């Protein structure tokens, strides 16, 4: 009997048939090794992994915004990674997360945030920063570390992770959602899996297949094409937000990505290098816009090594 392979297309998982091992467990789309505990949070390490589901971190536009928090077993005060799902800024949900991080001793908070069907940019960034403020305010209650937080995401979630990470302290993108406006939303590390970095160039770099996804996605994001909203497009592009205070960055991208051009990763790498910032880029040769190759083997080891070095 064949397993179901979930492939990330702009971060939204579509099932195709394959004999390969299921990626569902790797991305947290199934139950995996985590046990949902109905206990109140505690700051002490537990023997088994714990999950706190549907934790409301803010309300925006009358809609409760929730996150799922996964705590590793046998780790006291684990470092925290905030995870952002993909889905062309439109679909996807917090059930998609990388289980390998929990297995390697990290706490993972997977956020839901408003889609572009509900509100245009920068509402999604406002929500994410509210989530980070909430998580930092609740660190003692749940028991993870909050001094150094990493943000990570795949596809459109990778773009948002890079944007949130390069806009620490940017009041234009801070928003006023949530109850912890006096708490910092800054992050100290970024991991972006096959995400966009320059929304002013991405259409010119895209293949016809990519344009079929990207044009309507950007229309929903901004309410018009990027060239008709140049200020918004620049504000939403990490390459225009980089400054010398930005946190270390780890980029992963496939050189056969027809949905998100690999030049997007190269652009952000170049801007980081020009600013004298720490950046690493891992290009997976022959790999497209898909999840499985990025969440096994060397890419997993490299990301874990990077995070341990930066936020432990």
N, C-alpha and C positions, 0 to 999 in steps of 0.2 A: 504493500500500500504506500503510495507516494505521500510525502509530507507537503505541507503548504509553505511556500516561500513567500515572505512578504517583502516586496521591493519598494523602496522609497522613491516615489515620483513626486518631486517638489515636497518631499516630506510626508506625503499622504500615502498610506500603505495600501497597495492593491495586490490581490493574491493571484499568483500564477503557479502552475504545477511545476514541481521540481523534485529530483531525487536527493537534492542537497539537504543537510540538516536544517530544520526550521530556524529562521531568524526571530521568530516570535519571542522565544525565551530571551534572546540577546537584547532585544529592544524593549522588553517588558510588556509585550502585547498579550502575553499569557500570564498565568499565575506565577510561573517560574518557581524559584526557591524561596520566595518571600511569603511570610505568614502574616495575614492581617490580624492584628491583635486588638481586642476590644477594651484594652486597658487604657487608663489615663497615661499621658506622657510622663516619663521620668528621666531625670538627668543621669541616671546610672546606666552603665552598659548592661545589655541583656544578652543571654546566651544565644537567642535566636534572632534573626532579622525581624524587624517590626515595620508595619506600614500604617500610616495615619491618612485615611482617604477623605477627600472632599472637605478639606480644611479651608474655610472661607477666609481670604486674606483682605478683601476689599469689596465694595459695591460700586459699580460704575454704570451709569445710565439705567439704574434700577435693577441691574443684573448682578447677582452674587458672583464673585470671581473666586475660584477655588484652586487649591493645589493638593497634590498627593506627596507626602513625605515618607521616604524610605530610609530606615536606619539600619546599618549593618549590625550583625551580631558580634559579640565579644570585642567591641571597640568602644572605649570610653572617650567621649568628646571627639567624634570623627570630624574631619573637615567637610565642608558643605559645597556641593555643586548644584547650581540652579540649572535645570534643563528646560529648553524651549523646543516644542514640537514643530515640525514642518507642516506644509499643506498650502503652499502658494499664498500665505497670509490669510487664507479663507477657510480651510478645513483643517482636519487633524484635531487631536485632543491630548490631554495629559496622560492618557494611558500608554502613550508611546514614550519610552524612556530606556536608557542603556543600563541593563541590569548588571553588566560587568563592573560598573563603578561601585555598586553596593557590595558585590562579591569581593572587590579589592579594598574594602574598608572605608568607602566614602558614603556620607549621607547624600541623598539625592532628593531635591524638591522639584517635582515636575509641575509646571504651571499651565493652567488654562488662562487665556487672555482674549480680549475681544477680537473677533475676526473682522475682516473688511466687509463682510456682509452686514455687520452690526455698526461699525464705526470706522472711519478712514484714519490713516496715519495722521498724527502720532499717537492715537489712542492705545494701540498695542504696546508701544514703548512706555507710555504712562502706566499701564497696568503692570507691566513687568517690573518697573522700578518700585511700584507700590508693593509688589510681592517680595522684593528684596528687602525693603524696609521692614515689612512684617516679619520676615524670617530672621532678620538681625535682632528685632525686638523680642522675638520668642526663643532665642537661642538657649537661654538658661532653662526655660521650661521643657524643651525637647532634648537638650543635651548635646547638640553639635557645636562646633566652633563657629564663631562669626567674625573674628578679627580679619580673616582673609577668606573671601568667598570667591569661587570660580563660577563663571557662567558659560554654558555650552548649549549647542543646538545643531540641528541638521536641516539643510536646505533653506527654506525661508526662516526656520528657526536659527540656523547658523548665521544668516544675515542679521537677524535681530540680536543674537548674542554679541556679534561683533559691534553692532551699533550701540547697544547698551554699554558694552565695555569701553568703547572709545568716547563715551559722552558722560563720564563721571563728572558730576557737578554742573552739567549743562542745564540751566534753568528752563530753556526752551523745551526740553524733553522730560523734565522731572514730573510734571503733573501734580495734582493735589488729591489723588485717590487714596483711600485708606485712612487709618487712624494714627499713623506713626510718622507724621511729617517732619518731626524733629530728629528722626533717625536717618543715618546715611544709607543711600542706595548704591554706593560705590562698590565695584568689584575689583578683585586683585589678579584675576587671570581669565583668559578667554580661550575657548576651544570652538572652532567653527568647522563643521563638516559640510563640504560642498555648498557653501553659502555665497550670496551676492555681496559685493562690496562697493560697486559703483553703478547706481541706477541711472546715471546719465550716459553710460556707454554700453550697458548690457544688451540693448536691442541691436545695436550695430554689430556686436560680437556673436549674436545668436544665430543658430541654424534655423531653417524653416520649422523644424519640429519644436525647437525652443521658442520661437516666436509665437507658435500656436498656444503655448502655455503662458508665456511671459507678457504678451500684449494685454490680454484681458486681466491678468493678475495685477499688473501695474495700474490699469484703468480703475480697478476696484480699490487699490491701495491709495491712490491720490485723487480719484474722481475725474482724472483726465490723463492723457499720455504724459510721460516725463518731460518732454520738450515743451509742453503747454503749462507745466508747473515746475519750472527750473529751480526755484528756491526750495520747494518741498523735496524735489529729487535730490538736491545737494544735502539738505538736512538729513535725509534718510540714507545717505551713502557714507559708510564708515571711512572711506578714503578722504573725505572732506572734513572729518571730525578729529583725525589723528593729531595729537600734540605730544610733546616730550614727556608728559606725565602719565601716559597711557600704560596699562598693565601688559605683562608678557602675553603673547598670542601664539597659539598653535593652530595651524591650518591644515586641513586634509581635503584633497580633491582628486577626482579621477580625470585622466587626460583624454578620456573618450566620453565625457559628459556632454550629451546633446541638449540637456535641459538647462544647465547652469555652466556657462563657458569657463574653462579653467583659467582664462585670462583674469577673471574676477579675483581669484586667489593670488595670482601673480601681481595684480595691481596693488592689493592691500599689503602684500609682502614688501613690494618696492617702497611704498609710502612709509611703512614701519622702519625699513632699513635707512631711508633718507633721514628719518627723525632720530636715528640712533637708538631705536627701541629693540627689545628682544623679540624675535619672531622666528618660528620654525614652520616650514612648509613640507608636508609629506604628499607627494604625488603618487597615486596608484596607477600604474601603467596598464592601459587596456580596460580600465574600469569606467563605467558610466555613472549615471545618477541613481545609485542604488545603495541599499544599506549594508548587505551582508559582508562584502569585502572589508568594510571599514570597522566592523565590530567583531573582529576575530584576529588572532595572531599578532603580528608586529604592530599594526595600528593601535590595538588595545594596549600593548606593552608600552608603546611610545607615549600615548596619552596619559597613562597612569604615571609613568616616570616624570613627565612634564608637570602634572598636577602635584605630585608629591614634592617635587623640587620647589614649586612656587607657593603652594598654600599650606603645606604642613608646617 
